[in-house]
Amino acid sequence: MAGNNVSHAKNRTKRRFLPNLRTVRVTLEDGTTKKIRICAKELRTLKKHS
């Protein structure tokens, strides 16, 4: 996503909103582990369902 930084004087400059990516190891169904990059919200979802 894109947006603006807005200063106290209401000056606007362009900025980007980047996803909060984390590298985690996930154990697959066949017993192997794999590193994946997921956002922090999905990490919470994985912990909730495991």
Residue pairs with C-beta under 8 A, 6 or more apart in sequence:
1 16
1 17
2 14
2 15
2 16
2 17
3 14
3 15
3 16
3 17
4 12
4 13
4 14
4 15
5 12
5 13
5 14
5 15
6 12
19 39
20 39
20 40
20 41
21 37
21 38
21 39
21 40
22 37
22 38
22 39
22 40
22 43
23 35
23 36
23 37
24 35
24 36
24 38
24 43
24 46
25 33
25 34
25 35
26 33
26 34
26 35
26 36
26 46
27 33
28 34
38 46
